[in-house]
Amino acid sequence: MPFVSIRISGTATKDQKSAIVADVTESLVTRLGKNPAAVQIVIEEVSLENYGAGGQLIADRDAGAPASPREDAHADLSQ
C-alpha cells in the first residue's frame, strides 16, 4: 500500500490539492502498477511563518526582509 506524504509551503486550493492527488495516484498506477484504491496521500500545508531557509523565515524573505549574512547558514563570509 503506497503512502505518499507531500509538504507544500503556503496554501493550495481544494481543487489544486485534488489535482495533485489525482496526478500522484495516476503516476503510481502507471509506473508501479499500484491499485489506485490502495494509494494514500497526505498533503500538509506549512505556514510560511513556520518554514525557514537560508537563515530566515520564508515569510520574512517574501516580505523583502534581508537576511543577515551571520544568520544565513549558506552565506559566504569570506567577502
MOPAC internal coordinates of N, CA, C and O (Angstrom, degrees):
PM7 1SCF
backbone

  N    0.0000 0     0.00 0     0.00 0    0    0    0
  C    1.4538 1     0.00 0     0.00 0    1    0    0
  C    1.5305 1   108.15 1     0.00 0    2    1    0
  O    1.2310 1   119.69 1   -68.82 1    3    2    1
  N    1.3209 1   118.20 1   111.18 1    3    2    1
  C    1.4589 1   120.84 1   178.67 1    5    3    2
  C    1.5294 1   111.25 1   -70.81 1    6    5    3
  O    1.2310 1   121.36 1   -43.87 1    7    6    5
  N    1.3221 1   115.01 1   136.13 1    7    6    5
  C    1.4586 1   121.78 1   174.55 1    9    7    6
  C    1.5155 1   106.67 1  -125.07 1   10    9    7
  O    1.2310 1   120.56 1   -58.97 1   11   10    9
  N    1.3146 1   116.53 1   121.03 1   11   10    9
  C    1.4590 1   121.97 1  -177.45 1   13   11   10
  C    1.5231 1   108.71 1  -116.74 1   14   13   11
  O    1.2310 1   121.12 1   -51.41 1   15   14   13
  N    1.3170 1   115.47 1   128.59 1   15   14   13
  C    1.4565 1   121.36 1   177.24 1   17   15   14
  C    1.5207 1   108.10 1  -114.12 1   18   17   15
  O    1.2310 1   120.95 1   -55.49 1   19   18   17
  N    1.3284 1   115.78 1   124.51 1   19   18   17
  C    1.4692 1   121.70 1  -177.99 1   21   19   18
  C    1.5209 1   107.91 1  -120.92 1   22   21   19
  O    1.2310 1   120.62 1   -51.54 1   23   22   21
  N    1.3223 1   116.41 1   128.46 1   23   22   21
  C    1.4591 1   121.51 1   174.63 1   25   23   22
  C    1.5178 1   108.05 1  -114.24 1   26   25   23
  O    1.2310 1   121.71 1   -48.16 1   27   26   25
  N    1.3327 1   114.33 1   131.84 1   27   26   25
  C    1.4580 1   118.92 1   176.94 1   29   27   26
  C    1.5233 1   108.43 1  -125.34 1   30   29   27
  O    1.2310 1   120.80 1   -34.31 1   31   30   29
  N    1.3092 1   116.08 1   145.69 1   31   30   29
  C    1.4584 1   119.38 1   175.24 1   33   31   30
  C    1.5239 1   108.25 1   -83.77 1   34   33   31
  O    1.2310 1   121.09 1   -43.00 1   35   34   33
  N    1.3141 1   115.52 1   137.00 1   35   34   33
  C    1.4556 1   119.46 1  -177.92 1   37   35   34
  C    1.5128 1   110.68 1    83.49 1   38   37   35
  O    1.2310 1   121.15 1    30.56 1   39   38   37
  N    1.3136 1   115.41 1  -149.44 1   39   38   37
  C    1.4571 1   119.92 1  -176.25 1   41   39   38
  C    1.5251 1   110.98 1  -128.09 1   42   41   39
  O    1.2310 1   121.66 1   -17.01 1   43   42   41
  N    1.3145 1   114.42 1   162.99 1   43   42   41
  C    1.4638 1   121.87 1   174.12 1   45   43   42
  C    1.5207 1   107.09 1  -135.56 1   46   45   43
  O    1.2310 1   120.89 1   -25.49 1   47   46   45
  N    1.3070 1   115.90 1   154.51 1   47   46   45
  C    1.4613 1   119.77 1   178.57 1   49   47   46
  C    1.5256 1   109.22 1   -75.63 1   50   49   47
  O    1.2310 1   120.73 1   -15.14 1   51   50   49
  N    1.3162 1   116.21 1   164.86 1   51   50   49
  C    1.4637 1   120.83 1   176.78 1   53   51   50
  C    1.5289 1   110.06 1   -60.05 1   54   53   51
  O    1.2310 1   120.26 1   139.53 1   55   54   53
  N    1.3302 1   117.11 1   -40.47 1   55   54   53
  C    1.4652 1   120.41 1   178.57 1   57   55   54
  C    1.5239 1   111.63 1   -62.99 1   58   57   55
  O    1.2310 1   120.26 1   138.94 1   59   58   57
  N    1.3203 1   117.11 1   -41.06 1   59   58   57
  C    1.4641 1   120.61 1   178.78 1   61   59   58
  C    1.5220 1   110.64 1   -64.54 1   62   61   59
  O    1.2310 1   120.32 1   136.12 1   63   62   61
  N    1.3273 1   116.99 1   -43.88 1   63   62   61
  C    1.4626 1   120.42 1   179.32 1   65   63   62
  C    1.5198 1   110.95 1   -65.62 1   66   65   63
  O    1.2310 1   120.09 1   141.47 1   67   66   65
  N    1.3172 1   117.44 1   -38.53 1   67   66   65
  C    1.4566 1   121.54 1   177.02 1   69   67   66
  C    1.5288 1   110.47 1   -60.53 1   70   69   67
  O    1.2310 1   120.68 1   137.82 1   71   70   69
  N    1.3196 1   116.31 1   -42.18 1   71   70   69
  C    1.4708 1   120.65 1   179.49 1   73   71   70
  C    1.5243 1   110.97 1   -66.86 1   74   73   71
  O    1.2310 1   120.14 1   141.15 1   75   74   73
  N    1.3284 1   117.34 1   -38.85 1   75   74   73
  C    1.4703 1   120.63 1   177.08 1   77   75   74
  C    1.5134 1   110.16 1   -61.64 1   78   77   75
  O    1.2310 1   120.24 1   133.98 1   79   78   77
  N    1.3322 1   117.15 1   -46.02 1   79   78   77
  C    1.4638 1   121.47 1   179.68 1   81   79   78
  C    1.5283 1   110.22 1   -60.43 1   82   81   79
  O    1.2310 1   120.39 1   135.47 1   83   82   81
  N    1.3151 1   116.86 1   -44.53 1   83   82   81
  C    1.4681 1   120.18 1   179.23 1   85   83   82
  C    1.5245 1   111.03 1   -63.30 1   86   85   83
  O    1.2310 1   119.93 1   136.13 1   87   86   85
  N    1.3373 1   117.74 1   -43.87 1   87   86   85
  C    1.4676 1   121.26 1  -178.59 1   89   87   86
  C    1.5282 1   112.10 1   -65.36 1   90   89   87
  O    1.2310 1   120.54 1   134.83 1   91   90   89
  N    1.3221 1   116.57 1   -45.17 1   91   90   89
  C    1.4703 1   119.90 1  -179.10 1   93   91   90
  C    1.5246 1   110.36 1   -66.07 1   94   93   91
  O    1.2310 1   120.69 1   137.47 1   95   94   93
  N    1.3192 1   116.28 1   -42.53 1   95   94   93
  C    1.4637 1   119.73 1   177.88 1   97   95   94
  C    1.5175 1   110.72 1   -59.72 1   98   97   95
  O    1.2310 1   120.29 1   132.33 1   99   98   97
  N    1.3203 1   117.05 1   -47.67 1   99   98   97
  C    1.4716 1   121.18 1  -179.84 1  101   99   98
  C    1.5311 1   111.18 1   -60.57 1  102  101   99
  O    1.2310 1   120.46 1   141.53 1  103  102  101
  N    1.3286 1   116.73 1   -38.47 1  103  102  101
  C    1.4607 1   120.06 1   178.91 1  105  103  102
  C    1.5281 1   111.24 1   -63.79 1  106  105  103
  O    1.2310 1   120.06 1   137.56 1  107  106  105
  N    1.3299 1   117.49 1   -42.44 1  107  106  105
  C    1.4629 1   120.51 1   179.16 1  109  107  106
  C    1.5302 1   111.86 1   -68.70 1  110  109  107
  O    1.2310 1   120.65 1   146.38 1  111  110  109
  N    1.3122 1   116.37 1   -33.62 1  111  110  109
  C    1.4639 1   120.23 1   176.45 1  113  111  110
  C    1.5258 1   109.89 1   -68.10 1  114  113  111
  O    1.2310 1   120.68 1   131.77 1  115  114  113
  N    1.3299 1   116.31 1   -48.23 1  115  114  113
  C    1.4662 1   121.80 1  -176.45 1  117  115  114
  C    1.5246 1   112.56 1   -69.62 1  118  117  115
  O    1.2310 1   120.20 1   133.93 1  119  118  117
  N    1.2947 1   117.22 1   -46.07 1  119  118  117
  C    1.4635 1   120.82 1  -172.13 1  121  119  118
  C    1.5238 1   114.06 1   -87.04 1  122  121  119
  O    1.2310 1   120.53 1   148.96 1  123  122  121
  N    1.3403 1   116.58 1   -31.04 1  123  122  121
  C    1.4652 1   119.15 1  -176.28 1  125  123  122
  C    1.5187 1   113.84 1  -117.70 1  126  125  123
  O    1.2310 1   120.22 1   178.21 1  127  126  125
  N    1.3450 1   117.19 1    -1.79 1  127  126  125
  C    1.4488 1   120.72 1   179.00 1  129  127  126
  C    1.5167 1   114.20 1    69.13 1  130  129  127
  O    1.2310 1   120.24 1  -154.45 1  131  130  129
  N    1.3306 1   117.14 1    25.55 1  131  130  129
  C    1.4661 1   120.94 1  -178.68 1  133  131  130
  C    1.5143 1   111.25 1   -77.41 1  134  133  131
  O    1.2310 1   121.14 1   -28.40 1  135  134  133
  N    1.3225 1   115.42 1   151.60 1  135  134  133
  C    1.4545 1   121.90 1   175.57 1  137  135  134
  C    1.5298 1   107.56 1   -75.19 1  138  137  135
  O    1.2310 1   119.40 1   -55.70 1  139  138  137
  N    1.3310 1   118.76 1   124.30 1  139  138  137
  C    1.4680 1   119.66 1  -177.19 1  141  139  138
  C    1.5271 1   113.02 1   -59.31 1  142  141  139
  O    1.2310 1   120.02 1   151.25 1  143  142  141
  N    1.3201 1   117.56 1   -28.75 1  143  142  141
  C    1.4616 1   120.20 1   179.42 1  145  143  142
  C    1.5271 1   111.88 1   -69.31 1  146  145  143
  O    1.2310 1   120.16 1   159.95 1  147  146  145
  N    1.3309 1   117.29 1   -20.05 1  147  146  145
  C    1.4574 1   121.45 1  -178.14 1  149  147  146
  C    1.5284 1   112.89 1   -91.14 1  150  149  147
  O    1.2310 1   120.23 1   167.40 1  151  150  149
  N    1.3212 1   117.17 1   -12.60 1  151  150  149
  C    1.4695 1   121.00 1  -177.21 1  153  151  150
  C    1.5267 1   109.85 1   -76.58 1  154  153  151
  O    1.2310 1   121.18 1   -55.38 1  155  154  153
  N    1.3225 1   115.36 1   124.62 1  155  154  153
  C    1.4561 1   121.35 1   177.04 1  157  155  154
  C    1.5265 1   108.59 1  -116.25 1  158  157  155
  O    1.2310 1   121.06 1   -46.26 1  159  158  157
  N    1.3325 1   115.58 1   133.74 1  159  158  157
  C    1.4636 1   121.09 1  -177.06 1  161  159  158
  C    1.5215 1   109.24 1  -133.36 1  162  161  159
  O    1.2310 1   121.11 1   -48.15 1  163  162  161
  N    1.3229 1   115.49 1   131.85 1  163  162  161
  C    1.4608 1   121.63 1   174.90 1  165  163  162
  C    1.5168 1   107.46 1  -118.59 1  166  165  163
  O    1.2310 1   120.90 1   -49.99 1  167  166  165
  N    1.3168 1   115.87 1   130.01 1  167  166  165
  C    1.4643 1   121.36 1   176.26 1  169  167  166
  C    1.5247 1   107.51 1  -111.49 1  170  169  167
  O    1.2310 1   121.17 1   -58.72 1  171  170  169
  N    1.3128 1   115.37 1   121.28 1  171  170  169
  C    1.4625 1   121.26 1   179.42 1  173  171  170
  C    1.5265 1   108.53 1  -110.84 1  174  173  171
  O    1.2310 1   121.08 1   -55.73 1  175  174  173
  N    1.3062 1   115.53 1   124.27 1  175  174  173
  C    1.4616 1   121.03 1   177.74 1  177  175  174
  C    1.5275 1   108.53 1   -95.36 1  178  177  175
  O    1.2310 1   121.11 1   -60.29 1  179  178  177
  N    1.3128 1   115.48 1   119.71 1  179  178  177
  C    1.4587 1   121.25 1  -178.39 1  181  179  178
  C    1.5264 1   108.36 1  -100.20 1  182  181  179
  O    1.2310 1   121.21 1   -58.68 1  183  182  181
  N    1.3184 1   115.29 1   121.32 1  183  182  181
  C    1.4646 1   120.68 1   178.41 1  185  183  182
  C    1.5276 1   110.02 1   -58.45 1  186  185  183
  O    1.2310 1   120.39 1   -38.71 1  187  186  185
  N    1.3094 1   116.87 1   141.29 1  187  186  185
  C    1.4557 1   120.78 1   178.46 1  189  187  186
  C    1.5237 1   111.45 1   -63.59 1  190  189  187
  O    1.2310 1   120.22 1   161.77 1  191  190  189
  N    1.3256 1   117.19 1   -18.23 1  191  190  189
  C    1.4646 1   121.47 1   176.00 1  193  191  190
  C    1.5325 1   111.42 1   -82.60 1  194  193  191
  O    1.2310 1   120.18 1   170.63 1  195  194  193
  N    1.3314 1   117.26 1    -9.37 1  195  194  193
  C    1.4636 1   121.81 1   180.00 1  197  195  194
  C    1.5215 1   112.03 1  -113.94 1  198  197  195
  O    1.2310 1   120.10 1  -161.07 1  199  198  197
  N    1.3313 1   117.42 1    18.93 1  199  198  197
  C    1.4568 1   121.51 1  -175.30 1  201  199  198
  C    1.5165 1   108.10 1  -140.02 1  202  201  199
  O    1.2310 1   120.70 1   -51.49 1  203  202  201
  N    1.3125 1   116.26 1   128.51 1  203  202  201
  C    1.4488 1   120.03 1  -179.45 1  205  203  202
  C    1.5089 1   112.03 1  -130.63 1  206  205  203
  O    1.2310 1   121.28 1   -24.44 1  207  206  205
  N    1.3152 1   115.15 1   155.56 1  207  206  205
  C    1.4633 1   122.37 1   175.80 1  209  207  206
  C    1.5148 1   107.90 1  -155.47 1  210  209  207
  O    1.2310 1   120.65 1   -34.43 1  211  210  209
  N    1.3056 1   116.37 1   145.57 1  211  210  209
  C    1.4538 1   119.67 1   177.38 1  213  211  210
  C    1.5240 1   112.77 1    64.36 1  214  213  211
  O    1.2310 1   120.03 1  -153.72 1  215  214  213
  N    1.3243 1   117.55 1    26.28 1  215  214  213
  C    1.4531 1   120.52 1   175.81 1  217  215  214
  C    1.5081 1   115.61 1    86.72 1  218  217  215
  O    1.2310 1   119.65 1  -171.25 1  219  218  217
  N    1.3201 1   118.27 1     8.75 1  219  218  217
  C    1.4552 1   119.03 1   178.66 1  221  219  218
  C    1.5214 1   110.73 1  -149.27 1  222  221  219
  O    1.2310 1   121.72 1   -21.45 1  223  222  221
  N    1.3260 1   114.32 1   158.55 1  223  222  221
  C    1.4544 1   119.43 1   176.03 1  225  223  222
  C    1.5151 1   109.89 1   -65.99 1  226  225  223
  O    1.2310 1   120.53 1   -36.97 1  227  226  225
  N    1.3103 1   116.60 1   143.03 1  227  226  225
  C    1.4629 1   120.71 1   177.63 1  229  227  226
  C    1.5265 1   109.91 1   -61.41 1  230  229  227
  O    1.2310 1   120.34 1   143.63 1  231  230  229
  N    1.3369 1   116.95 1   -36.37 1  231  230  229
  C    1.4685 1   120.50 1   178.97 1  233  231  230
  C    1.5235 1   110.47 1   -59.97 1  234  233  231
  O    1.2310 1   119.97 1   140.52 1  235  234  233
  N    1.3371 1   117.67 1   -39.48 1  235  234  233
  C    1.4634 1   120.85 1   178.47 1  237  235  234
  C    1.5235 1   110.89 1   -71.50 1  238  237  235
  O    1.2310 1   120.85 1   139.73 1  239  238  237
  N    1.3228 1   115.97 1   -40.27 1  239  238  237
  C    1.4629 1   119.73 1   179.49 1  241  239  238
  C    1.5234 1   110.96 1   -62.04 1  242  241  239
  O    1.2310 1   121.13 1   134.74 1  243  242  241
  N    1.3373 1   115.44 1   -45.26 1  243  242  241
  C    1.4604 1   119.75 1  -179.04 1  245  243  242
  C    1.5187 1   111.94 1   -68.16 1  246  245  243
  O    1.2310 1   120.43 1   156.57 1  247  246  245
  N    1.3495 1   116.79 1   -23.43 1  247  246  245
  C    1.4692 1   121.21 1   178.59 1  249  247  246
  C    1.5236 1   110.97 1   -83.52 1  250  249  247
  O    1.2310 1   120.32 1   174.91 1  251  250  249
  N    1.3467 1   117.00 1    -5.09 1  251  250  249
  C    1.4582 1   120.55 1   177.12 1  253  251  250
  C    1.5132 1   114.33 1    94.40 1  254  253  251
  O    1.2310 1   119.56 1  -171.52 1  255  254  253
  N    1.3248 1   118.45 1     8.48 1  255  254  253
  C    1.4604 1   120.71 1   178.51 1  257  255  254
  C    1.5220 1   109.04 1   -75.08 1  258  257  255
  O    1.2310 1   119.86 1   -56.67 1  259  258  257
  N    1.3436 1   117.87 1   123.33 1  259  258  257
  C    1.4629 1   119.82 1  -179.12 1  261  259  258
  C    1.5217 1   111.23 1   -72.24 1  262  261  259
  O    1.2310 1   121.13 1   -35.77 1  263  262  261
  N    1.3204 1   115.44 1   144.23 1  263  262  261
  C    1.4585 1   120.66 1   176.37 1  265  263  262
  C    1.5130 1   108.97 1   -84.78 1  266  265  263
  O    1.2310 1   120.39 1   -41.34 1  267  266  265
  N    1.2990 1   116.85 1   138.66 1  267  266  265
  C    1.4517 1   121.89 1   173.88 1  269  267  266
  C    1.5170 1   108.10 1   -73.36 1  270  269  267
  O    1.2310 1   119.24 1   -45.38 1  271  270  269
  N    1.3504 1   119.05 1   134.62 1  271  270  269
  C    1.4650 1   119.77 1   179.87 1  273  271  270
  C    1.5231 1   112.16 1   -57.83 1  274  273  271
  O    1.2310 1   119.70 1   147.77 1  275  274  273
  N    1.3197 1   118.17 1   -32.23 1  275  274  273
  C    1.4604 1   120.44 1   179.44 1  277  275  274
  C    1.5197 1   111.40 1   -70.18 1  278  277  275
  O    1.2310 1   120.08 1   155.17 1  279  278  277
  N    1.3262 1   117.46 1   -24.83 1  279  278  277
  C    1.4481 1   121.14 1  -179.98 1  281  279  278
  C    1.5174 1   112.01 1   -89.93 1  282  281  279
  O    1.2310 1   119.98 1   166.58 1  283  282  281
  N    1.3171 1   117.65 1   -13.42 1  283  282  281
  C    1.4543 1   122.20 1  -177.58 1  285  283  282
  C    1.5191 1   109.59 1   -91.78 1  286  285  283
  O    1.2310 1   120.35 1   -69.16 1  287  286  285
  N    1.3205 1   116.95 1   110.84 1  287  286  285
  C    1.4634 1   121.81 1  -177.60 1  289  287  286
  C    1.5165 1   112.30 1   -62.12 1  290  289  287
  O    1.2310 1   119.67 1   160.28 1  291  290  289
  N    1.3236 1   118.23 1   -19.72 1  291  290  289
  C    1.4578 1   122.07 1  -177.21 1  293  291  290
  C    1.5313 1   112.01 1  -105.08 1  294  293  291
  O    1.2310 1   119.82 1  -175.72 1  295  294  293
  N    1.3296 1   117.95 1     4.28 1  295  294  293
  C    1.4586 1   120.55 1  -177.18 1  297  295  294
  C    1.5239 1   111.03 1   -71.92 1  298  297  295
  O    1.2310 1   120.70 1   -35.46 1  299  298  297
  N    1.3220 1   116.26 1   144.54 1  299  298  297
  C    1.4448 1   122.43 1   175.71 1  301  299  298
  C    1.5295 1   108.20 1   -85.96 1  302  301  299
  O    1.2310 1   119.85 1   -75.51 1  303  302  301
  N    1.3242 1   117.88 1   104.49 1  303  302  301
  C    1.4599 1   121.91 1  -175.18 1  305  303  302
  C    1.5187 1   112.18 1   -86.24 1  306  305  303
  O    1.2310 1   119.66 1  -179.64 1  307  306  305
  N    1.3372 1   118.26 1     0.36 1  307  306  305
  C    1.4615 1   121.18 1  -177.56 1  309  307  306
  C    1.5292 1   112.33 1   -78.75 1  310  309  307
  O    1.2310 1   119.91 1   172.13 1  311  310  309
  N    1.3125 1   117.77 1    -7.87 1  311  310  309
  C    1.4683 1   120.23 1  -176.63 1  313  311  310
  C    1.4968 1   111.69 1   -81.85 1  314  313  311
  O    1.2310 1   120.10 1   180.00 1  315  314  313

